[in-house]
Amino acid sequence: MAVRDRQVEDFRLGRLAVAYAQPPRAAAVMVDGGKLQTRLASAGRGVHDPHWREFKAACCLSLSSRLSVSDPQPEPPAKFLDPVQAARLAAEMKARGGGAGRRVPAQGGPAKGWKRRRGKGVGGPVKLVRTVLASTYPSEQFGWQVAAEVHRRGLHLARRKGYICAGQKYNWSIYEMHFVASGFVAILDFLHLLSYLYGAAQAVGGKGSVAAWSLYEGWLRLAWAGRTKELLEGMKAACASLGEAAEGRGEDDPRAVAAEALGYVGNNRQRMDYPRYRQMGLPVSSAFVESTIKQLNRRVKGTEKFWGQGEGAEAILQLRAAHLSEDDTVDRYWSMPRPCRRAAGAGRLNQRR
């Protein structure tokens, strides 16, 4: 943590050196959050005052990709248009706390009259090197950590670069503060958007119905094509057909679900020009950081894992992030001198002879 904090301080003072002589042609920064459980460490043995707490994670990526004169993938991926797979994707986003999908249980889609669609994958951006950051610190401090790492790796010097995340306010606060000036393109993660569209379609058309699937597919195609104005008009009409949610109704009320999805699209419409992002060779999904959070969760998240409300969780997140990074981060960490004692043997208790 001390090394990271020194790097952030050097970055703030304008003296942090770029570690790479040649910047990548394309780069991406992806930010998201995971969860761990904390306990009151000063209350003695046992678990006292347990709470779920969010930690933040970021992937800083150099990419191999190419520019295209036209949209290299005008059709959505086949799995987005498959009833079973689309339902599973929406359910996964629901489990991650990913929006409207979390309020409408994912259905398998209309089983009758629909055939599974298969298509050939289209080559998109390829990851070259990933470095990982993770912290329990507030978003303002975490933003400085991410900005310092981007500078250290020279990703801000890439010709094409994107900042990809879901619609949480803190994600875009970090973007506005640290990445607008250096030319990063703001991109709303398409998988989170999919979960909102799926949840809203189920709410409007009826869970598992043909009408719901038809709405979802139409909205998804509009979103994939960057036709945000038409998407908003269609969603507004759907919300109007349901009417306003009655006061005091639960979050599962279909009218509330549809209205939330409409608000999500409206608030993020400037970050949904997906054909242009694909032409630039940039990712439209934050899948890299999603999978990274799963790897972090394996170490820190569990029903019987409780972290003291001190530096324990922060320290283990730093170590895990170093091991997940694909440059020399972990080697630099272990090569640093540090005070230590033997974990086993005659000297483990620092006995004097």
N, C-alpha and C positions, 0 to 999 in steps of 0.2 A: 504494500500500500504506500509505503514511503517513496518508492521509486515512481509510482504512478503520480503521486501528489507533487513530486518534484518536476515531473514532466509537464503537468498542468500549469505549475507556477512558471516554468520556463516559457511555456506557450503564451501565457498571459503577458509576460514581460517582453515577448518578441525575440527570444533568444533560443528557441527550440529549433534544432537543426533538422533538416529533411534527411532521413536515413538512406534514401535511395537516389542514385544519380539520375536514373531514367524514369520518369513518371509513366504510369500505364496509359494506354489509349482510352480505356473505358474503366469506370469505377462505380461502385454503389455503396451507399450506407443504408442499413436497415435497422430499425429500432422497434423493440416490442418489450413486453413485460412478462415475468413469471411470478410464482408465488412460493412462499415458504412460511412455516409456522414459527412463531417466537413465543417465549415464555419469560416470566419475570425471574431474572437470574438471582436477585437478592433475597428471595423468599425461602431459601434453603432447598432441601431435597424435594424431588417431585416436580410436577408440572403445575405452575401457578399462573393464572391470568393468561391463558393461551390466546393467540390471535394469529390470523392469516395476514401476512404482510407482502406487499408487492416488491419485487426487485426488478431492475431494468437491465436490459441486455441490448447489445448492438453488435452487428457484424460489419466490418469494414472490408470491402472486397475489391480486388483488382480483377478485371474481366477481359475475356477475349470475345469480341463481337465485331460486327461489321455494319456499316451504314447501308441502307436500302433506299432506292428511289421511290419505292411504293411499299405499302404494308406487306411484310413478308408472311403474315398469317392472318388474312382477313376473316377466316372462319374460326370460331371458338374451338378450343380443344374438345375432342370427342367426349371426354369424361364429364365436362360441364353440361353436355347435352344428353347424358345418360341418366334416366330417372334414379337408378339405384346409387350410382356414384355421386350424383349431385346431392342426393339426400345425405350421403355419408360425409361429404365435404361440409355441408351446412351443419351437420351434427357435430363435427369436429370443431368448427368455429364456435358453436354453441358451448361446447365443453370448455373452450378456452376463454369464454366470456366475450364472444365475438359479435355482439350486436343483436339484431332482431331475431336471428336464428336461435338465440338462447331462450327466447320466450315462446317460440312455437316448436313443439317437438317435431323433429325431422321425420318425414314420411318416406316410404319407399317409392313414391310416385305411382302413377297409374300403371298397374301391371298389365292390363289388357289393352291391346291395340297399339302397343309401343314396342319397338324393336331396339335392341342395343346397337348403338352406332359406333363404328370403329373407324379410326382414321390414322394416317401416318403422322408421326410427330414431326414438328418443324424445328429445326435447329435454332436455338436461341442463344443468349449470352452464356458463356462457359466460365465458371469460376476458375481463377488462377491461384490466388492466395487469399485466405481468409484470416483475419485477426479478430479476436473476440474480446468484448468488454462486458463486465457485469458488475452491478453495484446495488446496494440498498440505499444509496444516497438519494436525496431529492432530485427532481428532474433538472433544476438549474445547475447543480453541481455535476450531475451526470452529463449534461450537455457539454460542459467544458472538457470532461474526460474524452468524450467522443471527438470533439473538435481537435484536441491535442493529438489524438491517435491518427486522425485523418491527415493532419499536417505532418506528423512524423513519417508517415508512409508516402507522402507526396500525392495522395489521391486527389487533393484539391487542384492539382496541376493537370489532371486528365482532361482531354478534349471533350469527352462525353461522360457525364456523371449524373447519377440519379439518387434521390433520397426517397426511399420507399418505406411506407409504414401504414398502419391503420389510422382511423380517424380520431383517436384520442387527442384531446387538446394539448397535452404536454408534449406529444410527439411533434406537433407542428410549432409549438413554442420553441423547441430546440432548433427546428429547421429555420425559423425566422431569425433567430438570434445568431446562428453560427454558419448557415449554409447558403443563404440567399446570395450574399455578396460574392461568394466564390463560384457562383453559376450552377449549383446543383439544381436539377429539375425535380420538382415536387410531384410524386406519383402516389396515388392512393392504392394500397394493396388490393388487388382484384379479388382475392379469396374472401376477405372480409366483406367486400361489396357484394359478392355472390351470396353470402349468408343473409344479408339484409334483403336482397331481392327474393331469395327463396322463402324466407320467413313471411315477407309481406304478401307474396303470391298465395301461400298457404292460408294466410289470414283472410284474404279477399275472396279467393275462389273456393275455399273449403279444403280441409286437410285431406291430402291424397287424391283429390279429384282431378279429372281431365282438365277442367277449367283452370285449376291452380297451376297445373303444369304448363298449359298454354300461355298463361300470364308470365310465368317465370321464364320460359324460353324466349318469349318476345322481348321482355325487359333485358334479359341477359345479352341477347344479340345487339340490342341498341347500345348497351353499355360497352360491349366489346368493340363496337364500331365507333365509339366516341360520340354517339349521337345523344348527347346529354339533354339537350332541350326537349327532344321527343320523348326521352325516358321520363323526364320530370312531368311533362304534360300527361303522359299515360298514368303515372303514379298518382298525380293529383286527381285525375278523373276517378281512379279506383277508390281513393280515400273519400271523395265526395259521395260516391255511391254507398259507402258504409255509414257516413255521417260522423259526427264528432263523438269521441268517447265520453260516456257519462261520468260525471264527477264521482270519485270514490270507487270506480271499477278497477279491477286488478290489472297488473301489467300484461297478463295473458289475453286481455280483451283484444279481439281482432282489430278494432278501430285504433287502439293504442299502438299495436304492433305496426300496422300500416303507416300510421302517422310518424312513428319513429324512423322507419325506413325512408320515408319521404324527406324528413329532416336531414338524415345522414347524407343522402344523395345531394340535396340542395346545398348543404354546408361544404361539400367536397367537390362540387362540380368543376372547379378550376383545376383539379388534379386528376382528371379522368380522360385526357386526350390520348387514349391507349394506342391508336394507330401511329401517332407521331412518336411515342416512346418506343414502339417496336421498330419503326424505321431507324431510330437512333441507335438501335442495338442495346437498349436498356431493359432490365427486368420490369415486369408489371406485377410481380408477386413478391412478397417478403418471405418466401418459403425457406430461404437460407437461415434467417434468424428464427423462424418457427421451429425448424429442426434443431437449431442450436439450443433453444430454450428447453427442448425435450432432453437434450444431453445434460444441461445444467440441472434440470429438475431431478434427474436420476441420482444426483449427489445430495441435493439440499431439500427436496420435497418428499414428504411421506407422512402417513397418518401418525407415525410414532417418532417422527423427527421434530424436535423442538430446539430452536436456537435462542441463546441468551440475547437479550436486547442490548448487546454491546458490539464488539468488533469481530466476534466469532464467525457469524454468517458472512460478513464483509470479507474477511480473510480467506475463507474457503471459496467464495465466489471468485476472488482474484486468482487463486491458485488453479481452480478449474478452468477459468477463462484462458489462463496462460497455456495450459495443456491442450486446450482445444484450438489455440491459434496455430497457424501453419507456417509461421516464420520462425525466427530464433528467440521468440519471447521466453519460452520455458527454459531454454539453455542459458539465456542471460540471467534469468532468475536464480537458477541453481548455481551459477558460477559466482554470484555475489558473495562476499564474506559476510557471515552473520554469527552472532553468539549462539552457541548450541552446547548441549550436554549429551552424553551418551544415553540412549533410550534403554539400554540393557547392560548388564555387567556390573563390575564392582564399583564403577564410578557413577552409576545412574543417580545416586542420591547425593552426589558431590561430597562424599565422605572424605575427611582428612585422615591422612596416615601419619 
